[in-house]
Amino acid sequence: MPMSPALRFAFTADGRLVADGPAEMKITYLGRFNRKSAEADARRRFEEWQSLPSPLSRRWASNQVVVS
């Protein structure tokens, strides 16, 4: 069964989506995801990540992979 392509979202520290280049947080979706739903989920995950209290916890959560 062929895998659908991965969806990737990356955010700068101020919350802007970036296509290429440096990013503070990256989220990759593997499997079957609706792009619009995945983008909304990525935005929610970024907001949760941004509100983490310590820089160390943000560092550990800065690269997330979501598998369906």
Secondary structure, DSSP 8 states (H G I E B T S, - for coil): ------EEEEE-TTS-EESSS--SEEEEEESS--HHHHHHHHHHHHHHHHT-SSHHHHHHTSEEEEE-
